[in-house]
Amino acid sequence: MADTHSNAGAIWALGVTQIIGYGTLYYSFSILAPGISHDLGVAVEWIYGCISLALLAGGIVSPWAGGWADRAGASRVMSLGSIGAAAALAVCGLAAHTAMFLAGMILVELASALVLYSTAFAFLAQTTGSRAQRSITYLTLIAGFASTIFWPLTTWLLQAMDWHQVYFLFAGLNLGVCLPLHLWLSRFARIAATRPVETSAAPRPMTVDNADLVFVLIVLGFSLAGFVSAATLFHMVPVLGALGLGTAGVWVATLLGPAQVASRLINMAFGKDLTPAALAVVSAITMPLALSTLALSAPSTAGGVAFAIVFGLGSGLFSIVSGTLPLAIFGTAGFGKRLGWIGMGRLGLSALAPFALSVTLGVIGPKPSLWILASSGLLCVAVFTEVWRRCRPTGSGELGPSPGMTPANPAS
């Protein structure tokens, strides 16, 4: 019982650091961008260009950050990452010209690779053993409130201070709250290191047909999902407006966050018998379903609501699957580095997505652009369906491997 309570405490502490991390390093950006562009005297598109370049930089270092988490322990990496995040946000706060702001944003994304989901998932894999997949689900449920908290909080803060001061405040949160919690979480890593090594102490890798190909497919699948998600989220409100929803598009977009949290609650209650590979397929299906619903129903507000809810449900599930799928297939060995490679592909395409959709919106309009995104979503469905087809559970009382299939153990 004590161990269960300790795990719960670690998950809650990690949840707080993820809320602050995503809130200060990611969700606050869209609220602060207009003021930053005005004060620096550049178009807001240039400010979004900064985040695109920064996302590319973050993707490049993701495999290295994941490998470091495997070698040194994820809690140590997150502790140093909290210091880096505070320093990066301080640089943004000090920015008096565009070059310095770009440098600050690149530092923000480099720090993000050390403190956000990928490293947090690696920490849970290292410390909670056979409960890692369930722990990841709990963590994503808690962290799902980051946008719900930080979008209105950032808006409220801007009424009392300028964006420079907001960045300084956010730097203080990372240094004063996240750093002590990450240091405290190190004790769980030390406790886990002293436990006897047992076969049941970690998730058992599945049996797959061609493990190397399956991993490439997983990277491709999450990259496509990241592209569709980033393109949609960055342009959601403008697209809804262009489709004729008008001011209703703003409150329709706010349904996304609650839908993400709801999907995680539904998965916790009813998804126990659904394998991560199957859940990945379900998550992928929601993207073309939501986008095609919006394209076919616009300018109906009801259709817009259906789109936001369905897309939010899928987005919430993808947060879970991004950790549980590679863990279920490949196990804990090299887990952090695998997440890093997935992050590299996802962030690389995500960085291109806002610009790419902006171009297509200007050239062919919103509805054809939505159909192009839906087609990308269908390709993602096909990729994850192939992953699901190639995977078989491994365990007592289950069917043995099919001919030509091998355990997905990177250490073998």
N, C-alpha and C positions, 0 to 999 in steps of 0.2 A: 504494500500500500504506500509506503514512504517513497518507493521508487516511482510509483505512478504520480504521486503528488509532485515530486521533483521534476518529472518530465513535463507535467502541466505548467509548472512555474517557468521552466525554460522556454516552452512554447509561447506563453504569454509575454515573457520578456522579449523574446525574438519578434513577436508580433508587434510590440510597441516600437522596436527599432525599425521594422519594415514599414510601419505607418509613417514614421518620421522620415525615413529614408526616401520612400517613394513620394511622400508629400513635398519634401523640400528639394529633392533632386530631379523630380519629374513633373508631378501634377501642377506645381506652382508656376511652371514656365509659361503656360498659355495665358495665365492671368497677368503676369508681370510683363510679357512681351510688348504690348502696346506702349506702356510707359517707357520702357527701355528704348524702343525705336524712336520715340519722340525726343527723349533727352539726348540720345546720341546722334540725332539728326540723320537717321537712315530709315529706309523703308522697312516695314515690319517683315517683309519677305526676306530681307537680309538677316534679320534676327533668327528667323526659322532656318535659314541656310546655315547659321552657326550651329544649331542643334543637329542638323543633318551631318555636318562634318564631325561633330563631337560623337554622334552615334557610331559613325564609322570607326573612329579612334577607339571607342569602347569595345566594339566588336573585335577589333584586331587583337586587343590584349586579353579578351575573355578566356581563350584556351590557357594562356600563361597564368591568369588569376586562378582558374580552376585547378591547374596542376599544383600551384603553390598551396591552395587549400588542402589538397590531398597530402602533400608532404609535411607542411608545417602545422596543419590543423586549422579548420575553418574559423574557429573563434579568434585565433590570433590574427588571421587575415582581416576579419571584420573589425577587430579593435584598431589595427593600423588604418583600415579603410575609413573608420569614423574620424580619425585625425585628418586624413586626406580629404574627406568630404567637407569638414569644417574649413580647412585651408582653401579648398576650391571655391566654396561659397563666399568666403571672404574676398577672394580675388574678384569674383563677379561683383561684389558690393563695392569694391574699390575702383571698378572700371570707369574710366573717364573718356575712353574712346573705344572704337569697335574692335581693334586688334586685341586690346586687353580683355574685352568681354569674350571674344572668341577663345582666347587662351583659358579664361576661367571656365567656359563651358566644356572645353576639352578635358580639363582637369576634373570637372564634375562627372563626366562620363567614365573617366578612368577610375575614379573613386567608386562609382556605381557598380563597376565590375567586381569590386571587393566587398560590398556591403549588402547588395540586394538579393533577390531570390536565389540565384544560382549558388552563391556561397552559403546562404541560409539553408538551402536544401542539402548541401554537402554537410553542413553541421549536423542536421537531423539524421542523416545517414550514418554519420560517425558516432553519434551518441545515443540514438534510440533503437538501434538494432532492428529486430523484426517488426517494430512499431513504426518504422520510418515512413512508410507510405501513408499510414493514417495520420501521423504527425504532420506531414506535408499538407494534407487536406485541412487539418485544423489551423495551421499557420496561414494558409491562403484565405481562410474564412475571416480571421482577425485582420489581416493586412488589407482585405478587400474594402475596408472603411477609409483607406488613405485618401481617395478622391472625395469621398463624402465629407471628410473633415477638412482637408486642406484647400479645396476650391473655395468654399465660403470663408475659411479662416484667412486665406491670402487676400481675398476681396475686402474683408473687414480691416485687415492690417493696413491696406493701402489707403484707407480713409484717415488713418492716424499718422502714417509715416510714408516716406518715399521708398522706391524699390531698392535703393542702396541699403537703407536701414532694415528692410525686410530680409535681405540676404544676410546681413550681419546677425539678425535674430535667428535665422535658420542655421547659420554656422554655429551659434551658441547651443542650439538644440542638439546638433550632432555631437558636439564636444561635451556638453553638460549632461545629456541624457543617454544618448546611444553608446558613447565610449564606456561609461561605467557599467552599463548593462552588458555590453560585449565582453568586458573584462570579467564580470561576474559569471558569464556563461562559460568561461574557460574552465571553471571547476567541474562542469559536467563532462567536458572532454577528458579531464584528468581522471574522473571516476570511471568513465567508459574504458579508458586505457588500462585500468587495473582489473577489469572484469575478466574472468576466464573465457577464452575463446571457445565458443560452442558452435556446432553446425547450425543450430536454430537461432543463433544470435543475430543473424543478418538475413535480409530477404534473399531467397534462393533464385539465382538467374534462371530464366526460362530457356527452353530449347528452341532454337531458331534455325531456319534454312538460310545458310550463308550469313553469319553474324556481321561481317564487314559491310556487305551490301545493305543489310537491315539498318545499320547505323547511318550509312549515307542517306538512305531513304528517310530516316528520322530527321536528320539535319535538313534535308530538302523540305519535308513536310512542315516543320516548324518555321522554316524560312518563308515559305509561301503563306503560312498563317500569319506570320508577323507582317508581311507585306500588305495583305488584305486588311488586317486590323489597323495598322498604322495609317494607311491611306484613308480608311473610313473614319477613324477617330479624329484625325487632324482636320478633316473637312466636313464632319458630320453636320454641324449647324449651318454652314454656308450651302451645303448640298440640299438640306431639307428646305431652306429658304428658296433656293433656285427651283425646286420642284413644286413650289406654290403653297407650302405649308405656312409661310409667313412667320409671325411671332410665335405661333404654336410650335415651330421647330425647336425653339430654345427649351421649352419645358419637356417636349418629347425626348430630347437628348438627355435630360436629367434622369430618365428612367433606366439608363444604362447601368449606373452604379448599383442601385438596388437589385437589378436583375442578375448582376454578377454575384452578389452575396447570396441571392436566392438559389442560384444554381449550385453553389457549394453546399448549402444546407440540404438541398434535395439530394445531392450526391452522397452526403453523409448519412442521410436517412434511408435511401433506397438503392444506392449504388454499390453496396457491399459485394454483390456477386458479379459485378461488371468488371472485367479485366481492364487494366490501363490501355491496352491496345484497342479494345472495343470502345472505351470511353473516348479515345482519340478520334475514332471514326465519327462517333456521335457529335463531338465538338466541331469537327470539320464540316459536317453536314449543315450545321446551323448558319454558317457564313453564306453560302449561295442561297439558302432558303430565305434568310433575312433580306439579302440584297435584292433578290428577284421579287420578293413581296413588296418592297418599297418601289421598285421600278414599275411593277404592274398596277399598284394601287394609287400612286401619287396623282393628284394632290390630296388624297384622303388622309385626314388626321388619324383615323383608326388604323389605316395601313402603316402610317408612320410609327404609331405606338407599338403595333405588332413587330415591326422591324427592330425597334430599339430593344424590346424585351427579348426577342429571339437572339439578336446579335449579342446582347449582354449575357444571356445564359451561356452561349458558346464561349464567349471571352472568359467568363469565370471558370468554366471547365478547363479551358486550355492552360490556365495558370496552374491548375492541379496536375494535369497530364504532363506538362513540361518537366516536372520533377519525378512523377511516379512511373512514367513509361520507360525512360532509360534505366531507372533503378530496378524495375521489375524484370527487364530483359537482360541487363548486363550485371546486376548486382552492385555492391558497394566499391569494389576494386576499381580505382581510377574514375570514380563517379564525378568528382569535381571537374576533372579535365574534360570528360565527356560533355558535361553541362556547358563548359567553356566553348567547345567547338559548336554546340548547338546555338549558344548565344552569339557566336561570331556570324553564323549564317543568318540568324534572325535579325540581328542588329544591322547587318550589312544591307539586306533588302529593305528593312524598315526605314533606313536612312534615305533610300531613294523614293520611297512610296509617296510622301507628301508632294514632292516636286512632280513626280510622274502623273499623279492624279490631277494636280493643278494644270498641267499641260493638256491632258485629255479633256478636262472640263472646259477649257477655253476653246479647244479645237472642235470637239464633237458634242459637247453639252452633257448634262447630268445623267440622263437616262442611258444613253449608250455607254457612258463611263461606268455606270453601275453594272451593266451587263458584262463588261470586260472584267471588272472585279469579281463578279459572280463566277465567270469562267475560271479565273485563277483559284477561286474557292473550290470549284469542282475538281481541278487538278490536285488540290490538297487532299480532297476526299479520296481520290484514286490512290495517292501515295500512301496514306495511312491505312487504306483497305489492304494494300499489298503488304504492309508491315503486319497487320492483323493476320493475314493469311499465312504468313511465314512463321508465326509464333505459336508455340505450344507450351502450356504450363508444365512445370517440372515439380514433382512431389509424390509422396507416398499415396497409393490408392488411385493414382491417375495413370492415364495411358502413357506408355513409354514413347520415346522419340520415333518419329517416322523415318523411313529409310532416307539417307542423305542429310539428316538433320543433326546438328551438333550443339552442345551447350554453349550459351553465349557468355563465356567466361574470359574476359580480357587477359587474365593472368595465366591461362592455360597454354 
